[in-house]
Amino acid sequence: MAPIDLLETVHSLAKRSDDNIAGIPKGLLVILIMISGGALVVVIYGLARFMFPEKEGMRTVGAEQADYMREVRVRNLNNLMADYAPRGPYRQRQSNTRVVK
């Protein structure tokens, strides 16, 4: 092995300057990495939006179906109130708000 080859190996293993990495200052390198990371996020978001479009949202229901759904909700609420509402002397009447003793 020639002495020149050994010198090149030692030079490549030597500690680099802390100020520059690949001839670019550390601050600039950090900023470039942050900008390229942001650009990568934007590109991935664009690809995902193109490849997986949003599904259709909720459709507006007709008046007839809205009335039926309202009726079902009221019926279920009345059933729940009948099953789980407090009973006893402190229960309030539905027609009158005073307490029954």
Protein Blocks (a to p, Z undefined) as FASTA:
>chain_A
ZZklmmmmmmmmpccdfkbgghiafklmmmmmmmmmmmmmmmmmmmmmmmmccddddddd
dfklmmmmmmmmmmmmmmmmmmmgcedjklccfkbccdcZZ
